[in-house]
Amino acid sequence: MKKVLIIMAWILCSIVLLAIIGGGYLIYKVNTQLHNGGKIVEWSENNGRELLNLQYGEQARNNYDLYIPKVGKPNALMLFIHGGSWISGQKEDIAYEARRYAQHGYITATMNYSRLGTDTINSQTFDKPSIFSMMSEITMVITAIKNKCAEMGYNLTQMAIGGYSAGGHLAMLYATKHNNDSPLPIKFQISWVGPSDMNSLFPSDAIITAITTTESEQESASQKGAMNYIHNIIGHEIEINNLTKEHLDSLKSNISPIDYVNTTTPPAILAYGAIDKLVNAEHGRQISSTLSKNGIENKLFVFPNSGHELGNDTEYTLMVEKAILEFCTNYFE
């Protein structure tokens, strides 16, 4: 019996040791990806002022964080938008970019927005959160930041807008669709793994085929779930009966940055992962090609060893940072 207890103790110790090693490796891997992806940026009073949870509207998530550099009185804003599939995420998730470029002397900010299916809004314009309400909130936060900075003695006259994943989509959509009515002129845009074409992200052919040929309850439930997601994105129900590919394409085109590109679109920096399974690098290649065809300067970086986290290619992270700073020098007046 004693021998059995000793063996069991050894087994238990081995399991605990393996768990510790495995947990330690996971922490090490995550930490390495955070560092390699440039997602850890220290901030102190020596860098400047950090104003947190400022309000820009009446909704629960109408708040933003503002970073004022210690050196100089800059006239350019860099606004960064968090990801999370439009249904989750917080402004703090992308604070590292705001801190990074504030340390280079620019006023920066991150914002929260009302998320799909997660948050509720009380608005005369929107019944519930959608991509269109998010566009409105971006306009509101830019106005609020401009006014707040004016109170502090900073005259903002221009901006850049960028975001990660869903935030990259919102940044690109705002820069392409609302460039002419933005409260501040948008000098350039940045997308880290942002979907540029909603028709590519949610192929209409597959949805229409599944809806019209579904036989099992499981498949039916799956397609209803997909359609509910699209309902939330566009902000209203879609009549499934007699739904055509052309109609579904047009609805998604309304929220696809690639379909708004023209000769006045702001220049772009685009970063995508070669092995990204969520938003594949074709989103970057396609909008880069469309921008180029319209004579718009853009720089596309495809991280060869990275997925959606962009955390396995340190040299590419540094190249993107260098490109952004070059755009700041070239496009900010």
C-alpha positions as semicolon CSV with decimal commas, in nm:
position;residue;x (nm);y (nm);z (nm)
1;M;0,000;0,000;0,000
2;K;0,282;0,235;0,090
3;K;0,446;0,165;-0,246
4;V;0,120;0,247;-0,427
5;L;0,091;0,576;-0,239
6;I;0,448;0,668;-0,333
7;I;0,378;0,593;-0,700
8;M;0,058;0,798;-0,689
9;A;0,246;1,084;-0,525
10;W;0,510;1,072;-0,797
11;I;0,239;1,073;-1,066
12;L;0,064;1,365;-0,901
13;C;0,390;1,558;-0,873
14;S;0,466;1,485;-1,238
15;I;0,124;1,614;-1,343
16;V;0,168;1,930;-1,137
17;L;0,518;1,981;-1,278
18;L;0,395;1,935;-1,636
19;A;0,110;2,178;-1,570
20;I;0,355;2,436;-1,434
21;I;0,588;2,390;-1,731
22;G;0,297;2,404;-1,975
23;G;0,149;2,710;-1,808
24;G;0,487;2,877;-1,799
25;Y;0,543;2,807;-2,168
26;L;0,200;2,946;-2,254
27;I;0,270;3,263;-2,055
28;Y;0,610;3,290;-2,221
29;K;0,457;3,245;-2,568
30;V;0,184;3,503;-2,510
31;N;0,432;3,747;-2,359
32;T;0,669;3,696;-2,653
33;Q;0,388;3,763;-2,902
34;L;0,289;4,078;-2,714
35;H;0,645;4,208;-2,724
36;N;0,708;4,103;-3,085
37;G;0,378;4,255;-3,190
38;G;0,467;4,583;-3,022
39;K;0,171;4,558;-2,786
40;I;0,360;4,655;-2,471
41;V;0,451;5,024;-2,443
42;E;0,537;5,173;-2,107
43;W;0,396;5,513;-2,008
44;S;0,490;5,755;-1,731
45;E;0,447;6,119;-1,638
46;N;0,773;6,186;-1,818
47;N;0,598;6,102;-2,145
48;G;0,306;6,338;-2,092
49;R;-0,051;6,350;-1,964
50;E;-0,296;6,061;-1,973
51;L;-0,661;6,173;-1,947
52;L;-0,886;5,872;-1,901
53;N;-1,258;5,807;-1,949
54;L;-1,353;6,142;-2,097
55;Q;-1,710;6,157;-2,233
56;Y;-1,802;6,231;-2,593
57;G;-2,173;6,144;-2,591
58;E;-2,469;6,024;-2,387
59;Q;-2,442;5,649;-2,444
60;A;-2,286;5,418;-2,186
61;R;-1,971;5,356;-2,392
62;N;-1,929;5,706;-2,529
63;N;-1,591;5,760;-2,363
64;Y;-1,231;5,794;-2,470
65;D;-0,876;5,821;-2,339
66;L;-0,656;6,112;-2,444
67;Y;-0,275;6,121;-2,446
68;I;-0,102;6,459;-2,451
69;P;0,276;6,448;-2,520
70;K;0,502;6,637;-2,285
71;V;0,706;6,793;-2,563
72;G;0,567;7,058;-2,800
73;K;0,212;7,169;-2,884
74;P;0,115;6,938;-3,169
75;N;-0,170;7,009;-3,409
76;A;-0,231;6,652;-3,525
77;L;-0,448;6,380;-3,370
78;M;-0,394;6,006;-3,407
79;L;-0,711;5,812;-3,316
80;F;-0,693;5,437;-3,255
81;I;-0,993;5,202;-3,248
82;H;-1,000;4,866;-3,070
83;G;-1,104;4,532;-3,222
84;G;-1,320;4,248;-3,096
85;S;-1,541;4,145;-3,392
86;W;-1,755;4,455;-3,330
87;I;-1,907;4,272;-3,028
88;S;-1,634;4,296;-2,762
89;G;-1,313;4,476;-2,673
90;Q;-1,218;4,793;-2,486
91;K;-1,030;5,114;-2,567
92;E;-0,753;4,997;-2,334
93;D;-0,683;4,708;-2,574
94;I;-0,512;4,944;-2,817
95;A;-0,365;5,191;-2,567
96;Y;-0,017;5,073;-2,665
97;E;-0,048;5,245;-3,005
98;A;-0,173;5,567;-2,847
99;R;0,117;5,565;-2,602
100;R;0,371;5,482;-2,872
101;Y;0,290;5,776;-3,096
102;A;0,227;6,019;-2,812
103;Q;0,587;5,949;-2,716
104;H;0,678;6,068;-3,066
105;G;0,505;6,401;-2,999
106;Y;0,153;6,352;-3,136
107;I;-0,177;6,389;-2,951
108;T;-0,337;6,045;-2,952
109;A;-0,659;5,887;-2,834
110;T;-0,844;5,558;-2,805
111;M;-1,222;5,528;-2,797
112;N;-1,500;5,296;-2,689
113;Y;-1,804;5,253;-2,912
114;S;-2,142;5,084;-2,875
115;R;-2,091;4,720;-2,976
116;L;-2,314;4,485;-3,174
117;G;-2,545;4,268;-2,968
118;T;-2,356;4,360;-2,650
119;D;-2,454;4,716;-2,573
120;T;-2,781;4,906;-2,586
121;I;-2,823;5,263;-2,700
122;N;-3,093;5,522;-2,644
123;S;-3,086;5,734;-2,957
124;Q;-3,331;5,913;-3,182
125;T;-3,121;5,808;-3,480
126;F;-3,036;5,444;-3,407
127;D;-3,248;5,170;-3,252
128;K;-2,945;4,957;-3,169
129;P;-2,571;4,950;-3,232
130;S;-2,464;4,892;-3,593
131;I;-2,173;4,981;-3,817
132;F;-2,360;5,302;-3,900
133;S;-2,398;5,403;-3,535
134;M;-2,026;5,335;-3,491
135;M;-1,950;5,575;-3,778
136;S;-2,160;5,838;-3,602
137;E;-1,977;5,779;-3,274
138;I;-1,640;5,823;-3,445
139;T;-1,756;6,162;-3,574
140;M;-1,873;6,252;-3,224
141;V;-1,547;6,153;-3,056
142;I;-1,336;6,347;-3,308
143;T;-1,546;6,657;-3,240
144;A;-1,517;6,606;-2,864
145;I;-1,139;6,559;-2,883
146;K;-1,101;6,867;-3,102
147;N;-1,299;7,077;-2,854
148;K;-1,124;6,933;-2,549
149;C;-0,783;7,002;-2,698
150;A;-0,887;7,357;-2,786
151;E;-0,976;7,411;-2,418
152;M;-0,625;7,293;-2,330
153;G;-0,460;7,526;-2,582
154;Y;-0,403;7,279;-2,866
155;N;-0,539;7,368;-3,209
156;L;-0,598;7,038;-3,388
157;T;-0,612;7,084;-3,765
158;Q;-0,559;6,729;-3,897
159;M;-0,561;6,364;-3,801
160;A;-0,481;6,003;-3,880
161;I;-0,716;5,716;-3,796
162;G;-0,623;5,353;-3,737
163;G;-0,750;5,037;-3,577
164;Y;-0,694;4,670;-3,511
165;S;-0,915;4,395;-3,662
166;A;-1,277;4,519;-3,637
167;G;-1,128;4,853;-3,537
168;G;-0,917;4,844;-3,854
169;H;-1,236;4,795;-4,055
170;L;-1,401;5,090;-3,879
171;A;-1,095;5,309;-3,935
172;M;-1,080;5,223;-4,306
173;L;-1,455;5,264;-4,352
174;Y;-1,451;5,603;-4,185
175;A;-1,147;5,718;-4,384
176;T;-1,295;5,605;-4,715
177;K;-1,662;5,688;-4,660
178;H;-1,649;5,992;-4,432
179;N;-1,327;6,161;-4,532
180;N;-1,513;6,464;-4,668
181;D;-1,731;6,517;-4,359
182;S;-1,484;6,432;-4,083
183;P;-1,450;6,710;-3,818
184;L;-1,075;6,695;-3,886
185;P;-0,915;6,628;-4,228
186;I;-0,787;6,269;-4,241
187;K;-0,430;6,271;-4,370
188;F;-0,381;5,894;-4,365
189;Q;-0,530;5,570;-4,234
190;I;-0,390;5,255;-4,072
191;S;-0,533;4,904;-4,068
192;W;-0,393;4,620;-3,866
193;V;-0,573;4,304;-3,994
194;G;-0,896;4,494;-4,066
195;P;-1,158;4,344;-4,304
196;S;-1,168;4,558;-4,617
197;D;-1,440;4,368;-4,805
198;M;-1,746;4,242;-4,617
199;N;-1,852;4,036;-4,918
200;S;-1,526;3,847;-4,888
201;L;-1,565;3,808;-4,512
202;F;-1,927;3,685;-4,543
203;P;-1,961;3,527;-4,893
204;S;-2,315;3,576;-5,023
205;D;-2,310;3,262;-5,238
206;A;-2,253;3,038;-4,936
207;I;-2,521;3,214;-4,731
208;I;-2,783;3,206;-5,007
209;T;-2,709;2,842;-5,088
210;A;-2,729;2,738;-4,724
211;I;-3,054;2,925;-4,668
212;T;-3,223;2,777;-4,973
213;T;-3,096;2,420;-4,935
214;T;-3,083;2,372;-4,557
215;E;-3,255;2,054;-4,443
216;S;-3,131;1,982;-4,092
217;E;-3,227;2,187;-3,786
218;Q;-2,859;2,226;-3,698
219;E;-2,776;2,380;-4,037
220;S;-3,084;2,601;-4,014
221;A;-2,981;2,728;-3,671
222;S;-2,628;2,795;-3,797
223;Q;-2,750;3,003;-4,091
224;K;-2,995;3,192;-3,872
225;G;-2,701;3,276;-3,650
226;A;-2,500;3,401;-3,948
227;M;-2,792;3,607;-4,070
228;N;-2,850;3,752;-3,722
229;Y;-2,486;3,865;-3,723
230;I;-2,538;4,041;-4,055
231;H;-2,865;4,188;-3,922
232;N;-2,671;4,338;-3,633
233;I;-2,395;4,472;-3,856
234;I;-2,633;4,664;-4,083
235;G;-2,873;4,755;-3,801
236;H;-3,196;4,603;-3,931
237;E;-3,360;4,272;-4,020
238;I;-3,314;4,119;-4,364
239;E;-3,613;3,946;-4,519
240;I;-3,485;3,595;-4,586
241;N;-3,773;3,492;-4,812
242;N;-3,682;3,569;-5,174
243;L;-3,343;3,702;-5,062
244;T;-3,114;3,746;-5,362
245;K;-2,737;3,749;-5,383
246;E;-2,747;4,094;-5,543
247;H;-2,944;4,242;-5,253
248;L;-2,719;4,082;-4,992
249;D;-2,410;4,200;-5,180
250;S;-2,539;4,557;-5,189
251;L;-2,608;4,559;-4,813
252;K;-2,255;4,444;-4,737
253;S;-2,106;4,679;-4,995
254;N;-2,247;4,970;-4,792
255;I;-2,008;4,880;-4,510
256;S;-1,707;4,766;-4,716
257;P;-1,415;5,013;-4,718
258;I;-1,290;4,881;-5,051
259;D;-1,610;4,994;-5,225
260;Y;-1,560;5,358;-5,119
261;V;-1,202;5,401;-5,241
262;N;-1,160;5,686;-5,491
263;T;-0,897;5,935;-5,599
264;T;-0,943;6,147;-5,284
265;T;-0,911;5,859;-5,035
266;P;-0,641;5,915;-4,768
267;P;-0,315;5,719;-4,805
268;A;-0,297;5,393;-4,612
269;I;-0,065;5,168;-4,416
270;L;-0,187;4,809;-4,415
271;A;-0,061;4,525;-4,192
272;Y;-0,185;4,165;-4,231
273;G;-0,078;3,816;-4,128
274;A;0,014;3,562;-4,394
275;I;-0,134;3,279;-4,188
276;D;-0,431;3,470;-4,044
277;K;-0,739;3,245;-4,040
278;L;-0,981;3,518;-3,929
279;V;-0,905;3,801;-4,171
280;N;-0,678;3,664;-4,442
281;A;-0,411;3,875;-4,607
282;E;-0,619;3,905;-4,927
283;H;-0,812;4,181;-4,753
284;G;-0,489;4,380;-4,744
285;R;-0,381;4,288;-5,096
286;Q;-0,718;4,375;-5,249
287;I;-0,756;4,716;-5,091
288;S;-0,388;4,792;-5,158
289;S;-0,446;4,715;-5,526
290;T;-0,763;4,927;-5,532
291;L;-0,585;5,219;-5,368
292;S;-0,297;5,194;-5,614
293;K;-0,536;5,190;-5,912
294;N;-0,677;5,518;-5,782
295;G;-0,333;5,671;-5,745
296;I;-0,336;5,660;-5,364
297;E;-0,007;5,592;-5,185
298;N;-0,020;5,286;-4,965
299;K;0,221;5,048;-4,800
300;L;0,122;4,686;-4,746
301;F;0,306;4,466;-4,495
302;V;0,225;4,094;-4,489
303;F;0,379;3,939;-4,178
304;P;0,510;3,601;-4,306
305;N;0,497;3,404;-3,979
306;S;0,200;3,568;-3,805
307;G;-0,168;3,505;-3,774
308;H;-0,429;3,751;-3,653
309;E;-0,217;3,858;-3,356
310;L;0,074;3,981;-3,576
311;G;0,307;3,868;-3,300
312;N;0,569;3,650;-3,470
313;D;0,754;3,898;-3,690
314;T;0,936;4,161;-3,485
315;E;1,107;4,312;-3,789
316;Y;0,771;4,368;-3,960
317;T;0,629;4,531;-3,647
318;L;0,921;4,773;-3,657
319;M;0,877;4,833;-4,031
320;V;0,512;4,928;-3,979
321;E;0,607;5,167;-3,699
322;K;0,873;5,325;-3,920
323;A;0,624;5,360;-4,207
324;I;0,367;5,527;-3,980
325;L;0,624;5,779;-3,858
326;E;0,724;5,847;-4,218
327;F;0,359;5,911;-4,306
328;C;0,335;6,146;-4,007
329;T;0,633;6,342;-4,142
330;N;0,511;6,338;-4,501
331;Y;0,140;6,405;-4,454
332;F;0,098;6,608;-4,137
333;E;0,146;6,978;-4,204
